[in-house]
Amino acid sequence: MTPYEFDLLMKRHRNDVQWQEVVAAVTPWVYANANRDTKKKKKPFRLDEFTVTGLTKPRRPKVVRDPGTLFGGISTSLQALGGITNANNGR
C-alpha cells in the first residue's frame, strides 16, 4: 500500500466516523431543542454542539482583502527581482 492509498483510507475512515457521530447526535439534539427554555436560551442548539469532532473542518479566519496590502506585496516582490527601484517611482 502506498502512502497515498493509506491517506485515502484514513480520509474515508474519518468521514465514516464523523457520519456515525452525527447520526448518534441527532436524537439528543432534537430532544434538547424541543425541550429548550426559550426564555433562557433564545437561539436553538447547533448540531455541532452535540458532537465531539464537530461537523465541519476547523473554520479559517476571514482574510481581509485590502488592495493596498496586495499591491504593496507585488511592488516589494518586483523590487526584490530588480524590476523597479522604488515602489513609488516604478513602472
PLY file of the C-alpha trace (Angstrom):
ply
format ascii 1.0
element vertex 91
property float x
property float y
property float z
element edge 90
property int vertex1
property int vertex2
end_header
0.00 0.00 0.00
1.40 3.35 -0.99
1.31 6.38 1.33
-1.26 7.98 -0.99
-3.56 4.96 -0.73
-3.14 4.93 3.05
-4.06 8.62 3.18
-7.20 7.94 1.14
-8.19 5.14 3.51
-7.66 7.41 6.52
-9.81 10.14 4.99
-12.57 7.63 4.29
-12.34 6.31 7.84
-12.55 9.83 9.31
-15.62 10.55 7.17
-17.27 7.31 8.30
-16.59 8.02 11.97
-17.84 11.57 11.63
-21.04 10.36 9.94
-21.65 7.80 12.71
-21.14 10.51 15.29
-23.65 12.81 13.58
-26.23 10.03 13.40
-25.78 9.39 17.12
-26.03 13.12 17.95
-29.26 13.85 16.07
-31.59 12.36 18.70
-30.24 14.30 21.72
-30.01 17.45 19.57
-33.69 17.24 18.60
-34.69 16.41 22.19
-32.69 19.34 23.59
-34.18 21.80 21.10
-37.72 20.52 21.71
-37.35 20.98 25.48
-35.29 24.17 25.36
-36.39 27.04 27.59
-36.78 29.84 25.06
-36.65 32.49 27.77
-33.17 31.42 28.91
-31.76 30.34 25.55
-33.18 32.27 22.62
-31.20 30.59 19.86
-31.60 26.86 19.21
-28.74 24.48 19.82
-26.49 23.67 16.87
-25.83 20.08 15.91
-22.07 20.54 16.23
-22.58 21.28 19.94
-23.55 17.62 20.37
-20.60 16.07 18.53
-17.04 15.58 19.69
-15.30 16.20 16.39
-17.71 18.82 15.07
-19.44 18.72 11.73
-17.07 20.72 9.63
-13.41 21.32 9.25
-11.98 23.99 11.52
-13.00 27.36 10.23
-10.30 29.57 8.86
-10.29 33.20 9.97
-11.66 35.56 7.38
-8.95 37.21 5.33
-9.48 40.88 4.67
-8.60 41.61 1.06
-7.02 45.04 1.22
-5.91 46.30 -2.21
-3.14 48.37 -0.62
-1.67 45.30 1.02
-1.97 43.29 -2.17
-0.27 45.87 -4.35
2.32 46.60 -1.66
3.30 42.93 -1.75
3.55 42.98 -5.53
5.77 46.06 -5.56
8.00 44.53 -2.88
8.33 41.37 -5.00
9.17 43.42 -8.07
11.81 45.35 -6.12
13.34 42.09 -4.95
13.50 40.84 -8.53
15.07 44.09 -9.73
12.06 45.21 -11.77
11.66 48.60 -10.08
13.92 50.67 -7.91
11.33 52.46 -5.79
7.76 51.41 -5.02
6.51 54.96 -5.60
8.56 55.55 -8.72
8.27 52.25 -10.59
6.70 51.29 -13.88
0 1
1 2
2 3
3 4
4 5
5 6
6 7
7 8
8 9
9 10
10 11
11 12
12 13
13 14
14 15
15 16
16 17
17 18
18 19
19 20
20 21
21 22
22 23
23 24
24 25
25 26
26 27
27 28
28 29
29 30
30 31
31 32
32 33
33 34
34 35
35 36
36 37
37 38
38 39
39 40
40 41
41 42
42 43
43 44
44 45
45 46
46 47
47 48
48 49
49 50
50 51
51 52
52 53
53 54
54 55
55 56
56 57
57 58
58 59
59 60
60 61
61 62
62 63
63 64
64 65
65 66
66 67
67 68
68 69
69 70
70 71
71 72
72 73
73 74
74 75
75 76
76 77
77 78
78 79
79 80
80 81
81 82
82 83
83 84
84 85
85 86
86 87
87 88
88 89
89 90
